[in-house]
Amino acid sequence: MMKAALIVSVSGLAFAATAFAQNEEDAPEDDVITVYGTSNPIPAIDYPGQVSVIDRSEIDARLVSTVSDALRDVPGLQFSGGPRRTGEVPTLRGLSGQNVLVLLDGARQSFLSAHDGRFFLDPDLIARAEVVRGPASALYGTGAVGGVLAFETVDADDLLTADETFGARFRAGYQSVNEEGAGTVTLFGRQGRLDGLASLTLRQSGDITLGSGADLPSDDDILTGLLKGSFTATDALTLEASWQRFDNTAIEPNNGQGTSGLDDGAINVEKEIVTDTFRIAAAFNPSSDLIDARLTAYWTETTVDEFDDSVPQLLTRDVETTGISLRNASRFTLGGLDLTATIGGDWFEDKQIGTDDQTEDFTRGGVPNGSAEFVGVFGQLEAILDRPLGLPGELIVIPGVRFDSFKNSSEAAGTDNEDEAVSPRIAASYGPSDWFRVFGSYSEGFRAPSLNELYLDGVHFPLPHPILFDPAGMPPNFTFVNNNFIPNPDLEPEKTATTEVGIALDFASVITQGDRFQAKLSRFESDVENLINLSVDVAFDPTCFAPPFFPCTAGTTESANVADAGLTGTELEARYDSDLFYGYLSYSSIDGEDEATGADLGTLTPGRLALDLGYRTQGIGATFGTRLQVADEFTRRDLVDGELEIAEERDGYTVLDLYATWVPPFADSFRVDLGVDNVTEEDFERVFEDVSEPGRNYKASIAYRIAY
C-alpha cells in the first residue's frame, strides 16, 4: 500500500509540475553534480542511474554526530549494526560488508570486522558525500557490487570566498541522548599558489538512552584531525597531500553491535580504534582536451585494540591498505558526438594481522593473518548526441569495461585463492525534452572473497555445555563449549548481473519564478552468482549428551557460496527548492532470496519512506524544518529442516524530527542550529540489530567563522 500510494502521489506531482511549468529556459544553471558516478563531472539528474549527493550545508542542518546521521534518508542505504558508532555498517541495495566500496578522498577504506564498523570518519570533516547505488565494478573493481560511498574532506576553498586569504571556524555542539559534547577548530588559508587547512575535532559521549528506556553502554572519547594542502605548481599541474587521523577510545562490550551490554552484569572492554589515512595526489590538466589526468597514492591503517582487564587480555586487529589509482579523460568531437574517453588502472594491497597476548604464538582466532592484492584496468566512453536519429532532445550512452585480477594468501593456508574477472557495463539516458528523461543500464560486477571469509578459524563464541552447565548447583558449574570457525579457502568470487530502468523529471519555475523540482524513480533486478553467505550452525555434538560428555563443541560457523540469489528493489528520490520552501522525498524497497530454496538473503530492509520539509523566513535568516521517516513492518524467512520459517520480525515505525537554523543578517559569521530527533520517543528497531534505536534527542550547535 505504501508503494502504490507513493507512486500515485509522485505521478500526480509530476503532472502538476507539467501544468505549472514555465519556459524551459528558466532552468537554473546550478545543477547538482556527480563525479563518482562516471569518474567525470555530470549532472546527477542526467546520470543514467541512481546517485545521491549530500553537501556541507545539509550536514550542518542535520546536526549530525555520525556519518549515518548525515546519510539516513538516502534511498537504498541503511546502516545496520546497532546505534553504537563503532558498530555501524553500511548496506546498499541489500548488500553489505565488502560489497560496498568506501572511498575517502579517493583512498579505499578496507577495514572489515564481524562486529565493528566498516570505516571511521568524523562528519565535521566531510565537505561532500556521494552515494552511487548499484554495481560500479566497471570503474572501481572489487567491492563496488552494492555501490560506492565516496567522501571528500573539507579544504581551504570550501571555506574561503574569492577575495579572502585566511580564516578560522569554531563550532561547538551538544546532544542529550548520549550527553555528547563536541568541538571543532579549523584554520584555513591560501597564499599565491599554496593553500592549506588544519582541523581538530573532539567528541565525548556516554551511554545511549534508547527508545525502550534502557541505556546502552557506549562511552566514547574521540579525537579527529585533518591536515590538508595543495600547491599549484603550474597552470596545468596541481599537487595535493593530506593526513587524517581518527582516534576513538570506547568503553563497551567486545561486540560493538546488538544488545551486548544491556545487562548490568555485562563485561565491557576498553576499545581503542585508530585510523590514519595518508594521501598524495597530482592533477595534470594542460590546454589539450586529450589530457585530464589524476594520480592518487594512499596508505590507510586501521587498528582496533580491545583490552579486557577481567582476564586480563589484549586483542588486536590491524588492517593496512596501500594503493595507487590513475585516470585520464580525453574529450573530443567525432561525427556529431561529444565524447569523453576515460582510461585508468588501480593497484592496491590489503594486509591483516591479528594478535592475542593470551596465546603461545600471539595469534588471534577469528582474525587470520594474510594479504590480498588487486590489479585492475578499465576503459569507459561517454557519448552525448543531440537529436539522435532525428528525434528531439539528447542521448547519453556510457559503455565501459574493466579487467581485474586478485590473489589472497594467508600463513594458515597451503594455497592461494586467486582469480580474474571482467566487469562490463552499458548505460544510456535519453531526454526528449529538458524536463523528462528515461534511463536504463546493464552492469556486471564482482567481489573477491575477503581474508576473513576465506581463512577464519578459531573460536567464534562460547555457549554453556548442555549437560554440565549448572550455575545454581552446589558448587556452581560454569562449563562452556565453543562454536568454531571453519575456513573455506576455495570460495569463489561473487558475480552479479544487474538491470535497471527508470525515469527522471526536471522542472523549473513550477510554482514561483526560479524554483525547481527534480525526481528520479527506478526499478532494478540483480542476479547474484556465488553469493558469499556466513552460516552459523549451532548444533551440539552427540558426545555432549553421554558420559564423559566430551569431546563437545557447539557447532560451526563457515562462509559458503550460495549458487544463485536474486535481489530486486525500487528507489525514488525527489527534491523541490525555492526561495521560501524546500522539500525532499525518498523511498526504497528491497527483496532478496535464494533462488533454489526461497529463503531470504542479503541484509534486507523494510520499505522505507523519508520526507523533509522546510521553510526559509525572509529578513531574519531563520529556517524551520521537519523530517519524517516511515518504515513498513518486516519479516525474514530462513530454511529450517527443509521448510521456510519466520526467523525474524520487526514492527513498522514512524520517527519525527524537528530542526531550525538561524544565521543572523546582522552577524552572518554566526550560525545557530537546534533540533529534536525522535520527538515522540518511538521505540523502534532496524533490521538485524535486535536492539532499540536512540530515544528523544535534543541537539544544539553554534558556529563562528572569521576570515580576512
N, C-alpha and C positions, 0 to 999 in steps of 0.2 A: 504494500500500500504506500509506503514511504517513497519507493522508487517511482511508482506511477504518478503520485501527486507531484513529485519533484519535476518529472519530465513535462507534465502538463503545464506547470507554473512557468518553467523556463521557456516553453514554446509560446505561451501567452505573452511573456515579457518580450520575446523576440519579435512577435508580430506587432506589439505595441511600439517597440523601438522603430520598426519599419514605418509605422504610421506617422510617427512624430519626427523622423529623421529629416534633417535639412540637407543642404548641398553637401556632397561628399568632399568638396574642397575645404570644408570646415574642420576636417580631421586634424587633431593635434599632431605636431611634429615629434613630440617626445614619446617614443614607444618604449615599452619595457623590452629590454634586450637580453637574450640568452647567448652565452658564449660556449657553455659546455655541451649544449645540445648537438652542435656540429663541429665544435672547436674553433668556430669563427663567429663573429657577432651577426645575429639575425633577429628581427623582431619576434618575440615569443609567440605572438598571435599568428605569424606566418609559418612557424616551425611545424613540420608535419609529424607531430607527436605531442606529448604532454610534458610540460616543464613549468615549474613554479619558481619565481624569483622573489626573494624577500630582502628588502634593503634595510639600512640602518634606522630610518625613521619608523618603520614598522616594528623593529625590535625594541626601540626605545618606548614606543607607545604601549607595548605589551608588558613592560616592567619584568622582563624575563630573568629568571635565576639560573636556568639550564638551557641548553640548546633545544631540548624537546619543547620547552615553553614557546620558543620562537617559531617552531615548525608544527605546532599542534594541529592546525587546521588544514594542512596540505593534504589534498585527497590522495588516497592510496598509501600514505605514510603513517605508520604507527610506531610508537616507542613502547616496547614490551620490557619486562624485567622488573617491574615494581617502581615505586616512587623514589627510591634512593638514586641519587645522581650517579653513583659508582656502578649501578647495575643496569642502566638504561641501554637498550639495544634497538637500533632502527630496523624496521621491516618495511619493505617496499613491494607492493603487489603480492603479498603473501610469502615473500622470500626474505630471509634474514641472514645473519652471520656474514660469511664471506661472499654471499650473493649480492651484497650491497657494497659498492665501492665508495670509500670515503676519501676525499681529497682536501688537503689544507694548503692553500696557495700552490696547488699542483702537486704536492707531495702525498704519496699514498700513506694511509694510516692502516696498518695491517694487524694491529693487536687484536687477538681473539682469545676469549676465555669462556668457559662454560657458565660462569656465574658472575662475571664482571662485564662492564660496558665495552663497547666497541672502540670508542675514541674519547679523549678527554680535552675539552676546549671550553674556555670561559666565554659566554656570549657577549661580554663587553668588548671583546677584541674583534668581533665579526663586523665587517663593513657590508657584506653581501653574501647571501646563500642562494644556491641554485639546487633544485631537486629535479633531476631528469628521471622520469618514470618510464620503465620498460627497458629491454635489453639494449646495452650500449657497448657490447663486446667488439663490434666492428671498429670502434675508435679506441677503446680502453682495455680490451682483452679480458683476462680472467677477473672475476669479482663484480662485473657490471651486469649480471643477468637480471637482477631486480631493478637496477637503476644506479644512479650516481647522486651522492650528496657532496656538493662542492662548496667549500667555504673560502672566502677571501678576507684576510685580515685588514684592518684599517691602515692607511698610510697618510702621509702629510697632506697629499692633495685632497683627501676626503674631508679634511678639517680646516683647510685654508681656502679663502676666496682668492680671486685672481690678483688682487693688489695687496695681499698680506704675505709676510715672510716668516713670522714666528708667532706661536701661540701656546696656550695651555688649556686643558679641560679637566675639571674636577667634578666628580659625581659621587653621591652617597645615597644609599638605599636601604630599605628595611622591609621585611615581610614577616607576618606574625605566625604563619603556620609552622615554621620551624625556628622562629626567633632569629632569622638570618639578618646579619648586618653586612653591608658591602660598601667598599670604597674604591674608587679608581682615580689615579692621577696619570694624565697623559701630556707629554710635551712633544711639540712638533714644529718643524721649521724647514725652510729652504733658502738656499743662497746660491745664486747663479745656477750651475748645472747640478747641484747637490741638494738632496732633501733627505730628511730623516725623522724618525719617530721613536719615542721610548714611552712605554706604558706599563703600569704596575697596578694590579687589582688584588684586593684582599677580601675574602669572604669567610665569615664564621657563622656556623649554624648549629642547632641542636636537634633533638628528636622531632620527628614529623607527626603532627596531630592529624590523624586520618578521619575520614568522614564517618567511620564507625565509632569514633570516640577514643579509640586506642592510640597509644603513642608508639611509633616505630623508631627504635634506636638508630640514630644517624648523625652523630656528632662529626662535623667537618670543619677543618681549618685549611683553607685553600689560598695559595699564593700563586698568581699567574703573572708572567712578564713577557713583554714583546719588545724586541729591538729590530728596527727595520729601516732600510735606507736604499736609495738609488742614486746613480750617477750617470748623467747623460754625457758620455764620452765624446760623441759626435752627433750630428743631426740624425744619423742613421742608427747609432749603437747606444743602447741603454743597458747598464749593469745594475743588478739588484742583489741584495743579501738580506737575510732575516734570521732571527733566532727567537723561538717561542718556548717558554717553559711553563708547565702546569704541574704544581706540587700540591697534592691533597693528602692530608693526614685525617683518617676517619676512624672512629671507634664504633664498630658494628660487627655483626656476625661474619664468619668466613664467607658465607654465601650472601652476597650483597643484594640478591633478588628474593622476591617472595616474602613469606611470612616469618622467616627466621628472625628471632629477637623479640617477637611479641610477648613471649612467655617471660615472666620475671626471672626464671632460673636460667635463661639462655646465656651462653658463654660468648662474650664479644672478644674480638681481636683488635689489635692496633694495626690498621692497614695504611700503608703509605704508597700512593700512586704518583710516579714521577714520569712525565713525558717531556722529552726535548726534541724539537724539530729544527734542524739547520737546513737552510736552503740558499742556493745561489742561482741566479738566472741571468741570461743575456738575451736581449731582443734586438734583432737586426732588421731594419726596415728602410732600405735606401730608396732612391727615387724610382727604381724599377718596379713595375707591377708584378714581376715574376718572383720577387723575393720579399717575403714577410715571415721571418724565421724566429723561432724561440727555442732556447735550450734551457732546461731546468735540471739541476742536480740537487739531490737532497739526502739527508740521513735523519732517521727518526728512531728514537729508542724509548720504549715504554717499560718501566719496571714496577712490578707490584710486589711489595713485601708485606707479609702477614705474620705478626708476632702474637702468639698465644702464651701468656705468662702463666696459665694454669698447668702447662706441661713441664717446663717451657719449651716452645718450638718456634722456629723461624722458617717459613716457606717463602720462596721467591719464584717469580716468573719474569723473564726478561725477553723482550722481542725487539730485534733490530731490523730496520728496513733501510737498505741503501739502493738508490735508483737514479736513473738518468732518462730524461724524456726530450725528444727533439721533434719539432714540427715546422713545416714550411707551407705557406699558402701562396699560390700563384694565381693572379687574376688577369683574365683576358677575354676578348670577344671573338666569337667564331660563328659565322653563318647566322647572325642574328641572336645568338645565345650569349648571355653574360655568364661566364664560367669562373669558378674558383676551384682549383685543383689543390688538394691538401695531401701531402705525404708525410710520413713520420715513423718513428720507432721508439721503443721503450726497452729498457733492461732494468730489472730490479731483483733483489735477493732479500728474502726474509730469513732471519736466524732466531731460533728459540732455545733458551736454556732455562731449566727448572732445577731448583735445589731445595733440599730438606736437611736441616742440620741434625736431624734425629736418625738418619740412615747412615750406614757404614761408609758408603761411597758418595753420600750427599746428593744422590739422585732423588727426584721427586716423582712419585706415582701420579699419573694423570697429566703430566707435563713433559712430553717426550723432547729430548734434545735432538735438534735436527735443523735442516735448512731447506729452503725452496727457492729455486732460481727460474726466472721467466725472461724470455726474449720474444719480442713481437714487432712486426712491421705492418703498416697499413697504408691504404690509399683511399681517397674519397673525392668525389666530384660533385659540386653544387652548380646546377644549371638553372638559369632563370630565362624564360622565354615569354615575351609579350605576344598576345593574340595567337596562341598555339592553334595550328591548322585553321586559321582564320576565325577562330572563336574569340569572343571578347574576354578581356581580363589577362591574368598572369598565371603561368605554370612554373612550379618549382619542383625539380626532380633531384634527388640526392642518393646516388648509389655509392656503396663503399664496401670494402672487404679488408680483412685483417688475417694474418697468419701468426700463430703463437706456438712456441714450444716451451715445455717446462720439465723440471726434474726435481723430485722430492727425495731427500735422503735423511737417514737417521742412524745414530750409533747403534740403536737396538734392532735394526733390520739388516738382513743379509743382502737384500737387493734394493735398488732404487725404484721409485714409482715415477715413470716418465711417459710423456705422450705429446701429441701435436694436435692443433685444432685450427680450422678455417672458419671465420665468422663473417658471413656476408650480410648485407642489409641494403634494402632499397626503400625509399620513402618518397612520397610525392604530395604536393599541396596545390590545388587549383582554386583560384579565386576569380569567378566570372565578373565580380564587382568588388569595390573596395570594402563592402560590408559583409560579404559572405565568402566562406572558403569550405571546401571539403578536402579531407586529407586521409591518407592511408599509408601503411608500411608493412613490410615483411622483414623480419630480422631473426638471425640465428645467433645464439650466444653460448658461451661455455664457462664453466667454473671448475678449476682444478681442485681435487681434494686437498684439504688442509693437513698440516703436520699432525694436528690433534686427532683428526678423523682417521688418519692412516695408522698412527703408531701409539695411540693411547693404551696404557697398561697400568697395572697397579690397582689400588682401591678407589672405587667411586664413592661409596658411602657405607657406613656400618648399620646393621639392624640387630635388634635383640634376638638371641637364639630362641627358636620356637619352643624349646623344652626347658632349657637351662637358665632362662631369664626370669627371675622372681624377686623384684625389689622389695616385696613385702615379707619375704621369708626370714627365717632366723638361723643363721645370719643372712643378710640380703645377698642375692646372687645377681651380678651385673655382667653376664656373659654376652658378648656381641660377636657377630659373624659378618663377613663382608660381601657386598656386591662388587664384583671386579670388572674393570675394563678389559675388553678383548681387542687387540689390534687387528686391523684389516688392511694390510699393505697392498692388496690387489684392487682397491677401489677404483672405479672408472670415473672420469670427469663427467660432471653434469652437462647435458646439452639441451638447449631449448630452441623451439621454433615458435615465434610469436607473430600473430596477425592483429593489426589494429586499424580501425576505421573511425572517423569522426568528422565533426563539423565545427567551424569557428565563425563567430559573429563579431563584428566590429562596427559600432555606430558612433557618430559624432553629433553633437547638438541634438540630443534626444528630447530633453525637456527644457533645458536652458542653453543659451549660446555657450559653446566651448566645453560642454560636459562630454562624457564618453562612457559607453557601455561595451564591454568585451566579454565573450563567453566561449568556452571550448567544451564539447561533450564527446566522449569516445567510448568505444567498446573494444575489449581486447580478449584474445584467447591464446593461451600458451600451452604447447605440448612439451612436457619435460621428460627427457630420457635419462635414466640412471640418476634420478634424484637421490641425493645422499641424505639418508634419514637416520637419526640416532634412536636406537631401540633399547629400552630398559626392560629387562625380563627379571622380575622379582619372583624367583621360584627356588625354594629351599631344596637342597639335595635330599634324596630319600634317607641317606645315612644320618640326617639330622634328627630323625624321629625314633631311632632304636639305639640301645646301648652299643658302643660307648658314646653315641651322639656326635661323633666326629669320624672322618672329616666332614665339614659342614660349610657350605657357602650359601649366600642369599641371592644367587642368580648372577647374571652378567649384563654388561652394557656394551653395545657394539654399534658402529656405524656400518650401514649396508646400503647398496644401491636398490632403489625401487624402480622396476623396469620401465613403467610408464605412468605418468601423472599428468593431470590437466588442471590448469588454473584459468579462470575466467573472471572478468570484472568490468565494472562501469565506473567512469570518472567524469565529474563535472566541476568546472571552475569558472566563476563569473564575477566580474567587477563592474561597479558603477562609481564614477567620480565626477564631482562638480565643485564649484567654489564653496558651496554650503553643505552638501550632503555627500556621503560616500557609503558604499555597501560592498560586501564580499560574501559570496555564497560558494560552498564546495560540497560535493557529495561523492562518496565512493562505496563500492561493494566489491567483495572478493570471495570466490568459492574455489576450493581445490580438493581433488580426490584422487585416490589410487584407482587407475582405470581398471585394474584387474579385480579389486575387492569392493570398491565403492567407499572405502574408509576415507575420512577427511585427512588431508595432508597440507603441509605448509603452516606458516604462522598466520592463521586466518583471523580476520577481524569482522565484527558485525557491520551491517550497513550503517554509515555514519554521515550525518549532515551537520555542517557548520555555517553559522550566519554571523556576520559582523556588520553592525550599522552604526553610523556616526554622524554628528552634526558639528560644523565649524561655525562658531559665532563670528560676527563681524564687529571689528573695533576693539574687542577686549583680548583677543589672542587665545581664546579657550576652545577646546574640542571636547565633546562628550560622546561616549560610545558605549555600546553593549555587545557582548559576544554570547552566542548560544551554541552549544553542541548537543546534538541529539543522536543517540545510538539505538539500534534495534536490539532485541534480545538475541542471544547467540547460543547455538548448540553445536557441539563437536562429537562426531561418531568415530569409534575405533572398532577394529575387528577383534572379537574375543571368542575363542573356540569356534571359529568359522562363522560367527554371527555378528552383525553390526549392532553395537550397543552404544548408548549415550555415555560418553566419558566425561563430558564437561558441559555445564550450562551456566549462562550468565543472563541476568536480567537486563533489560534496556535501561537507559538513563538519560537524563536531561540536566545539563550543567549551564548555569547562567553566571556571566561575569559582567562587571561594570567598571568603566575606567574614564579618566579625564586627564587632559593635558593643558597646561597654561604656560604660554610664552608671553610675558607682559610686553605690550607695544612700546612702553617707555623704558624697558630694560631687556632687550631681546637677547642679551647674553645669558639670561637665566631661563631655566626650564624646570617646571614642576610637574610630576606625574603622580597620579593617585589611582588606586584600583582596588576592587574587591573581587576575588575569584571564588567560584562556587558559593554564590550568595545564599542559596537555600540549604547549604551544607548537605548536599546529596551524598549518600553513602553508595558509591558505585565501584565497580571493578572493571579493569580492562582484561582482554583475553589473555589467558595463560599465566596470569600473575598470582591469582588466588590471594590477593591482598587488596584491601580498600585503598582508594586514592586519597590524596590530601583533602581535608575539610575546608571550611571557610578560611580565606586567606586575605588579610588586609595588607596592602602594599603601598609604598610611597618612595619616591626618589626625587632628588634635587640635583641639578647640574648647572655648572657655571663655566662659561667659555670666555677666554680673553685672547685677543690676537692683535698684532700690530703689522 
